């Protein structure tokens, strides 16, 4: 009988791309074998994503020994992980918990993707999807034409064949006016003499190019709450590149953001991200991409927008002068918000609006970056997101909300209704007729096509 696999970390353990051993294939293989063995024995995460059933089924076919897995079976486990991080939240063996096993499945998968990309090159689709700013700029030059092409069936077939983007995947429309253009023609509110907080908004590339609404709402809500508001120069947080294995480009994106916004941090500003994926990336992954104390200084200043607003609420400084109410809200909890361990602050703030009743839907939509867009994973994403879709439908709420812009697209794909951002809920509640256009979610069994 083969010797038992040691559960404690091997000498190949590394989750930090600045370490030389991070890039060692032999060390990676040791850690893949160790972690897969622990996960197969534990099985706590069997129902979180398709990666774990694939691992367990393949291991069972090999009499419970992960050392018998073929290269193709290991690759399948890796490609089915879409980085929701729910397993890291649920796992009892993580660095977060100080456990001696030091098991971080999502970061192991990121490392595997990075090493594969270094050895085999970054594939065309991953290179394209890793550059959302470039895609956004291209679409923003002629948004009407770009949107028409993305809705045209023939063009979608070509896109699927050339780039592997599923022809049936709902794609967000390019905004007629980007958030950056709106900022250029709309002066930011004057800085109060004694601001309640100093806020540098990080709207994300998605808000800039596709849905400026949450960005505008952020400016309004922070100003309503007496904050000094700035929108510094920035680029994509780098998560799409990191997920595609392009660590060097992710590092470049991170470096540019730090260089641009660190001076504001040193003036006492918090970097308030609108998208939980961005705040998670800047907080948790930037220190693993770039060494040095200034990166840690920057990461420590990153907050979720609602996290900052909730601190104002705790201090008795949150503006509750609401003029309208949505009534019932179905609120979807993003996985990357949960991974930050800060609580459901957007939900808690929406509950401050008079007459609000929030139904919390705590389930992954399985969009997760670009994974759901890919032709080989789109159907799986809809299957694994069904619990979230059903929860949003069954709530029967007048308004759907989620902090994650891609989860909103995925929910619209399944239900026919796109949720708005909690910041938009709060901004509308400050207006007398803020929810005049709100409509109830469709009944169970109806919704979008896929």
KELUMNU-17196 format. One record per atom (N, C-alpha, C): x, y, z. Coordinates in pm, whole numbers, plus 50000, padded with zeros to 5 digits. Last residue first. Layout:
XYZ ...
This chain:
467935311247844 469325306447835 469325291847795 465965339747916 466195327947834 467665324147836 464395351148224 465205352248103 465365338848033 461145341348344 462345349348348 463085349048217 459425317448552 459525326548439 460825334148448 459505302548780 459295295348656 459325304248533 457915325249000 458785313548984 458435306548854 457165357848857 456905346048939 457855334748909 459435386048847 458505376848784 458275364648872 459445412549095 460125402049021 459095392548959 457745444049051 457975431549122 458705421649032 459375474948977 458385464648946 458745451849020 459825510149001 460135496749050 459005487049018 459435536448939 459535527048827 459815512748871 459445549549180 458205549849102 458235539648989 461385553049367 461045539349329 459755538649248 461745580349419 462885572149380 462545558349330 460405604149465 459805593949378 460865583949330 462155617849642 460735616349674 460065605449592 465315603449734 464475610949640 462995608049669 466635586349896 466775600449930 465875609349842 466235562649765 465435564949886 465555579449934 468195563649570 466795565649530 465925568849651 470435558149729 470335570849659 468895573749618 469825531849812 469925542649911 469775556249845 469865518749565 468685518049650 468685529649749 472455523649484 471365529649408 470065529349487 473805508349669 474025522749670 472935530049592 472965482549588 472455488349712 472695503349725 472215481849235 473215481749342 472605487549470 469555461749099 470325474049110 471275472949229 469075432448892 469115439349022 469895452449012 467145428048608 468505430648655 468455437948788 465035401948515 465125414548591 466565416448638 465055377148403 464545388048321 464585401448389 466195355448531 464885360248578 464255370748487 468655348448415 467755337948464 466345342848493 469855372448344 469805361548247 468745351248286 469765385848587 468905390348478 468765379448372 471745371548718 470385370848768 469395375448661 473945379648564 473585365448570 472145363648619 474035406848620 473835402248482 473355387848480 474515405548895 473305412048846 472995407748703 477015394248901 475895386448955 474585392248907 478345416648805 478255404748720 477185395148770 478165435149016 477575438348885 477445426348793 477255429849346 478115424649239 477505427349101 475395437449530 476585445849519 477425442049398 471925437149441 473165429849470 474325439549453 468355435749444 469605443049465 470755433249486 465055441349328 466175432149345 467455440349359 461915451949452 463245455749403 464225444449427 459705438149537 459505449149442 460835453249377 459915402149560 460175415749605 459935426049495 459685374549567 458545382549524 458685397149559 461395354549637 461225365449733 460025374149697 461635337849422 460665334049525 460445345049628 463725349849272 462345348949220 461345347349334 465905346349443 465515359849402 464095360049349 465965318449466 465785326749584 465345340749549 466505310849204 465225307149265 464935315749387 469105320949178 468035325949091 466665323049153 470495305849370 470415320449383 469255325949301 470155280549261 469695283249397 469545298249420 471405282649010 469955281649019 469415284349159 474075282648956 473505294949008 472025294149037 474635258548842 475135260748978 474625273849038 473365262548591 472965251548679 473375254348824 474755283648486 473325285248510 472795274248603 477275272048465 477085283848551 475615285948583 476885252048279 477195248448417 476945260148511 476545267848051 475425259448099 475635255348244 479185279948039 477955287748054 476795279548109 481505265847987 481055266848126 479705273748144 482255266447726 482285253447790 481735253647932 482135293647660 481175284447599 481135270947670 482225317947919 482935308547833 482005297347786 480945333248103 480895337747964 481435327147868 481465323748352 480145320648296 480045324848149 484085334448397 483865319948385 482545316748315 484825360148451 484515356948310 484125342348290 483505364648764 484435370048665 483975366648524 481025347348846 482425347448890 483395351548781 478575333048827 479125340848714 480635341848732 477335319449034 478285312248948 478655319848822 475825329849231 475215329749097 476095322648996 475575315349556 476415320049446 475665319449313 473475327849815 473855316949724 474615322949607 471405341050002 472815337950025 473195325649943 469295365950004 469535353949924 471025351049927 467145381350229 468545378950195 468685365650123 464715404850202 464915390350198 466335387850149 463805432950385 464835426950300 464835411750315 461615458450385 461725444550429 462675437550333 461125492350477 461855482250399 461805468650466 460025513250620 459145504850541 459815493850461 462855535050602 461545531650658 460715523050563 466095522550582 465055529750507 463695525750564 467755505550708 467515518350775 466435526450705 468175484350540 467175482650645 466905495450723 470355492550399 469045493350333 467925491750434 472325486250590 472025500250561 470675501750491 472295458550586 471995465350712 471655480050689 473095453650322 471775449350368 471365457150493 475675463850340 474725469950247 473295466150284 476865446750529 476625460850563 475665467650466 477215419350639 476345423350528 475905437850549 480735414450724 479305414750750 478525419950631 483315411250655 482955424250712 481475425050748 484735390650519 484415389550660 484025402550728 485395386950258 486115397550330 485765398050478 483695368150157 485095364250177 485885374650254 481335382050117 481425372950231 482885369550262 482065394349879 481785402549996 481905394050122 482275373449708 483505380749739 483305391049849 479585365349683 480565356549749 481805364349793 476925388049751 478055383849668 479055375449748 473605382149818 474885384149885 476025379349796 470745398949703 471695388049679 473045391549741 467695407749829 469105411549827 469985399249812 464725420049747 465425407149743 466905410449726 462645441749928 463895440349852 464365425949861 459715461449961 460365448349970 461575447549877 459995493949975 459145483650035 459905470650051 461465514749888 461195504149790 460225493749843 460475548349974 460875534850016 460585524749906 461505582650022 460705572149959 461235558550003 463115599250166 461845604750119 460965594550049 465315599650446 464785592750329 463385598050296 467565608350616 466485616950566 465925611250435 469705597350745 468495589350733 467295597650686 473115596850724 471945604850688 470735595750664 475145587750991 474545583350865 473245591050841 476255592551235 476445602851132 475835598950997 476575574851444 475425583751446 475485594651342 478515556451418 478915568851485 477765578951493 477235537451268 477595534251407 477935546751486 477155551651025 475915548051096 476195545051243 479825551950960 479145564650987 477845562251063 480125524850917 480875530951027 480285544651062 478595522350691 478085516350815 478855521650936 480185534450502 478925540950539 478365535350670 482215515150489 482525528650535 481245535750581 480755493750392 481505492150516 481815505850575 479895502350149 478915501550256 479575499450392 482315500749999 481605513550017 480645513250135 484985483150147 483755482650070 482985495450099 488305497350144 487075493350212 485995490750108 491765501250186 490675497150097 489485492550180 493895505150348 492985516550331 491795513250243 495435482850336 494755485550463 493745496850452 496595485550085 495575475250106 494775477850233 498515505750140 497415508050046 496275498250073 500185492350318 499565504950357 498355507950269 501045471450159 500245468350278 499515480850327 502515486749982 501385478849931 500455475250047 504495496850142 503525506250086 502315498950027 506105475250216 505185480750315 504145490050254 506515447549982 506795460850036 505705466050128 505735431149666 506265431649803 506385446049852 502855422249491 503925432149501 504435432549645 501095401249520 501605404349387 502845413349393 500175399349770 500755387249715 501315389349575 499025424149816 500255420749890 500905407849843 496775421249638 497875430349604 499125427149684 494895404249760 495815398949659 496965408249624 493355417649955 493915404549985 494985399849887 492625443749863 492935440850003 493795428350019 492165441449592 493125451449640 493545448849784 490285420049584 491535419549509 492565429149569 488175430249740 488865417949779 490235417049712 487435452349586 487945454449722 488685442149772 486635438649352 487745448149349 488315450549488 484495423749439 485645416749381 486865425949381 482605443049520 483325435049620 484525427549566 482555475049378 482445460749347 483235452649451 483225499349483 481805496649459 481575481849436 485575508549733 485245500949613 483755498449604 487215534649853 485895528449867 485505521749736 489925540750022 489605536649886 488315528549892 490035568950236 489785554750220 489445551950074 492465594350306 491335589250228 491265573950234 494675605650426 493585601350511 492365596150437 496785610650271 496035622450314 494825618750399 497545585750201 498395592650299 497815606050342 495675580950006 495645573050129 496435580050238 496615597949809 495355601049876 495215593450007 498995584049735 499075597649792 497795601849863 497845559749632 498535559749761 498705573949818 496805561649372 495935564549487 496615564649622 498795556649177 497825567449159 497155571449290 500215534749270 500935547249243 499975559049233 498115515949280 498805520049402 499505533449382 497485513249008 496485518049104 497125523049233 499895503248906 499365516048857 498335521748954 500125478749039 501145489149059 500625502849018 497945464548933 498015467749076 498975479249102 498725461848666 497485468848699 497495473348846 501025446448701 501125459648638 499895468048671 499955423148807 500895430948888 501025445248833 498495414648588 497785417848712 498675426448801 500615409248417 499715420248384 498895424348507 501785387948558 502565400048530 501675411648495 499815368148565 500235374748689 500985387748661 497575354748410 498515365048366 498945373648485 495575337248480 496955332648493 497995342848453 493035346748490 493465340448365 494895335748367 492975358648736 492175346648716 492555339248590 494565381048679 495035371048775 494285357948757 492885394848502 494195389948458 494705379048549 490665400648666 490505392448545 491825386848494 491945416648877 491435403248903 491205395048776 492695442848831 493615432248793 493115418148815 491175465648856 491865460748976 492865449748945 491595489048589 491055476448640 491855471748761 492645521648714 492405511848607 491805499348669 492425557048786 492545542948822 492335534248699 492405588948936 492735580848819 492965566448863 489855594149192 491195594949134 491355586249010 487455610949296 487475599449205 488815599649132 486405621149625 487285622349509 487185609649426 484665637649878 484615627549772 485585630949661 484055639750215 484885645350108 485035634450002 480675635050333 482035630250304 482745639250204 478005638250409 479005647650457 480445643650430 476125622450294 476565618850429 477785626850474 475815631250042 474675632950133 475075630250279 478205621549936 478035635949956 476895638750054 477635594249928 478735598950014 478625613950039 475475595149745 475275590149882 476395595049974 476595605949506 475455612249573 475355608049719 478645587549447 478955601749465 477845608549545 477075564249422 478115565149525 478465579749553 475495570049200 474855568449331 475865569849444 477445569649004 476735582149030 476075581749169 478075542249025 479085552449047 478465565849080 475675529048958 476215527849094 477295538149126 475465538748676 474505541548781 475045540348922 477135530648471 477585541648556 476665544548674 477825503348333 476715507148420 477135518148516 480035501548151 478765494748126 477585499948209 482335516048218 482005513848078 480605508348052 482335519848503 482755530248411 482185528248272 481535495248611 480715507148633 481075517948531 483745480148522 482385476548482 481465488548497 485965490948645 485855492248500 484435489148453 485235508348954 485475496148875 485285498848727 485245530349127 483985525949066 484065512548995 486355539849411 486905530849309 485695524549239 486565571549561 485695561249505 486455553149399 487815581249850 488265580349711 487505568549648 486745600550116 486435588950032 486995590549891 486815608350447 487445611550319 487385599150231 484065617850657 485065608150611 485635613150480 482815640850730 482625629250817 483615618050782 484645671750700 484015659750642 483885648450743 484385702050753 484705691250846 484025678350795 483825715350516 484875720550604 485335709950704 483345693450231 482895700350353 484075705050438 484055699349895 484515692250014 484075699850139 481405699449657 482435706649732 482785699049860 480945671449435 480465680549541 481645687249613 482405672949105 482175666149232 481705676149337 480745683348806 481735685848912 481385678049039 480305667548522 479565669148648 480565671148761 481865662148307 480865672648289 480055675348416 483535642548407 484145654248344 483135665648324 481775623048494 482545630648594 483125643348534 480925612948249 479955619548337 480665628148441 483255601048164 482735612548089 481735620248173 483435580548358 484505590548347 484015603048274 481185565448299 481245572448427 482305583348423 480165570347955 480915563748061 480865571948189 477135568847792 478115578147848 478845571147961 475925545847713 475955556847616 476965567447660 477645515847804 476875527647841 476995538447734 477265484247652 478125495747678 477245507947707 475445458047812 475555468247708 476555478947750 476635425647907 476195439047943 476355448647825 475315395647765 476455404547786 475935418447822 474165363747815 473785377847820 475015386247852 475085337347610 475385344647734 474965359247721 474835323047380 473615325847455 473835334047580 477395319047280 476465327247201 475195331047278 480225321847489 478985314647456 477975323947389 483295327247355 482275333747438 480925328047397 485385318647196 484885309447297 483935315947395 486395332846983 486855336547116 486355327247227 485405321546745 486735327446749 487275329146890 482855311146807 483845302946736 485255308246749 481625332546939 481775319647006 482865311246940 481665352046743 482365354446869 482605341246943 479965340046557 481365342446522 482205344446649 477615340946706 478145327946661 479615329246627 477325368446731 477555360446851 478085346546816 476805375946470 478035380646533 478355372446658 474295364046436 475425359546355 476755363546419 472715378546624 472935364146638 474155359346560 473505407946790 473235401846660 473645387146661 474315419847017 472965414047020 472635406646891 476765429946956 476715419847062 475335413247074 476025448846765 476795437046723 476735426046828 474755467546927 473995460946820 474715448146776 476895475847086 475765468747147 474965461147042 478485488946895 479015477546970 477895469247031 476745509546813 477175499346718 477675486846789 476535523647056 475345518646986 475685507546890 479215530747123 478445521247203 477215515547134 481905537747010 480645537046935 479735527147006 483745539547215 483905548447100 482635548747015 483235519647399 482765533147431 482905542747314 484555497247304 483105497747296 482565511747316 487215504847364 486825501747226 485315502947210 487105507547640 487425519247558 487005517047414 486535480847713 485605491547742 485845503847656 488855467647634 487565463947574 486555475147592 490635480547804 490815481747660 489525478147586 489585472848052 489675487048019 489815489047868 489795444848054 488465451048045 488505466048013 491765423147986 491945437447957 490575444347946 491285396748007 492115402548113 492275417648097 490045388847778 489195391447894 489965397748010 492365385347613 491325395047580 490505398847703 493715364747742 494385377747721 493365388647695 491825344547725 492185349647857 492905363047846 491785340647446 490575344847517 490905350847652 494515332947397 493935344847338 492705349747415 496375321747689 495585319547569 494885332447526 499655326247787 498275330047816 497475329047686 501935298047800 501475310747746 500025313447783 502885275847926 502225273947796 501795286847729 504175284848159 504765274048080 504205273347939 502515304748254 503935307648235 504585297248145 500105291248274 500225302248179 501685305648151 500725273048480 500345268148347 500525278948241 501135291448687 502255282948642 501955277348503 498535302248706 499685310748677 500865302748624 496965280348773 496695287448648 497885296048608 498125274249021 498175264448912 497935271248777 497465297349165 498865294049141 498995284249025 494695294949171 495305306449105 496765303749072 494565271549326 494105271249188 494665283149110 495535281549568 496245270549502 495855269949355 493525299549626 494855304749592 495735293949530 491355281849678 491295291549567 492665296949528 492425266249904 492125260149774 492055270649661 494555267350133 493795277850067 493535273149924 495725254850430 495055251050307 494215262750253 497395250450658 497585261950568 496955259450430 497535231950861 497495226850724 497695237950621 497385245951101 498705241251057 498695235950914 495345275351095 495505260851104 496835256351045 494505301651105 495755298251171 496015283251182 492375308850957 492095302951088 493355299351166 493715317250730 492865326950801 492575322150943 494815293650635 495695303250700 494895313650779 492345267050707 492945277850631 493975285950708 490625245850769 492075243450770 492885254950710 487895245850745 488435247850881 489965247350886 486095262950485 487155253550522 487695256250663 484385283650417 483835272250489 484915263050547 485975301850281 485175306550394 484755294750482 486965285850083 487925291550179 487195296750302 484645280649942 485315269550010 486305274650113 484045305449833 483165300049936 483815288550011 485475316049624 486095316049757 485185310949868 485045316149354 484055322849439 484555324449582 486645305449144 487175315349236 486165322649322 485895284848984 485685298248932 485975309049036 487085254248886 487085263748998 486945277748943 487415240148657 486055241348707 485955250448829 490135238648615 489365247348527 487925249248573 490885220248818 491405233848818 490525243148734 489645196748741 489345202448872 489735217248875 490925192848495 489485195148499 489065201348632 493545187548566 493255199848492 491775203248497 493195162448683 493625173748766 493305187048698 492465148248453 491545149048566 491905160448659 494775150848297 493505156348248 492495157748362 496645136848445 496845151148424 495555157848380 494835114048662 495575117448541 495765132648533 495225102248995 494555111248901 495445114048780 496555087849185 496185080849062 495495089648960 496805103149404 498015101349324 497735093949194 494485101549540 494615112649446 495865111349360 492705073549599 494095078349601 494275089249496 490255060649584 490475070149692 491885075849699 490245045249352 490285038649483 490665047949597 489775061849138 491155057149162 491315051649303 487225070149152 487545060849042 488945055049058 487535088449356 486815075949383 487105065549275 488775108949213 489515101849318 488845088649352 486695117249046 487935112148987 488735104149090 484805125649236 484485114849143 485755108749085 486195146649363 485775134949439 485475123049348 486615165149152 487745159549228 487345146649298 483985170549075 484925165048976 486115158549046 482965181649314 482445168949264 483365162449161 484685205549309 484805195149411 484165181849370 483905221049086 485285216349100 485395204649197 481335231149093 481565218549022 482975213049036 480665241749436 480975244549295 481275231349226 479485232649675 479755246849655 480025250549511 479105207049776 477985213449706 478225228149674 481375198149912 480865190249799 479815197649716 482965207050120 482615216550014 481985209749892 483655186150284 482755196350337 482215205350227 485455165750228 484215166850147 483225177050201 487825152050341 486895160550416 485505161350352 489175137450149 488855131150277 487775138850352 489465156249947 488755143749919 488325136850048 491005175550078 489645178850036 488825166250007 493415161550115 492675166550231 491215169050193 494085156849844 493875145549936 493075149950059 494415182349743 493365173749687 493055162149780 496655189949895 495375196749914 494225188249859 498655172149796 498335173149939 496945178949961 498655177049518 498415163549570 497985164049717 499305204049517 498055199449455 497685185749510 501835203149635 500735209749704 499375205849647 503315189649441 503245184349578 502035190149652 503035207049225 502455193649216 502325187249355 504525229049316 503085230249293 502425216649292 507085217949312 506495222249439 504995223849429 507375213949037 507435202449128 506805205949263 507225240448937 506215230448901 506215218648998 507635270649094 508245257449077 507175246849053 506665295049158 506685291649016 507275277848989 507015297749427 505635298349376 505585292749234 509675300349478 509135286849477 507675286349431 510045328049481 510575320149370 509915306549362 507365350049560 508315339849604 508755331349486 505405365349459 506715371749467 507785361949515 503045351449480 503735350849350 505075358049351 502165331249739 502625344749710 503495344549584 501675307249838 500515314049782 500885328149737 503315276749872 503465291049844 502165296149783 504885246549950 503805255749983 504175270149947 506815227449914 506385234849796 505285244949824 507235212550130 508195223350109 507865231549984 503795208650243 505045203750186 506015215450174 501815211150540 502345216850416 503655210250373 500255180350653 500935193050679 501585198050551 499455155650562 498505166750553 499165180350579 501075132150360 501185140750478 500275152950461 499615103050246 500025116550210 500005125350334 500885070750327 499875081150345 500445094750306 502315049450077 502405056950200 501325067750204 500475022649923 501245034949916 501245042050051 500854988050000 500005000050000 500885012450000 
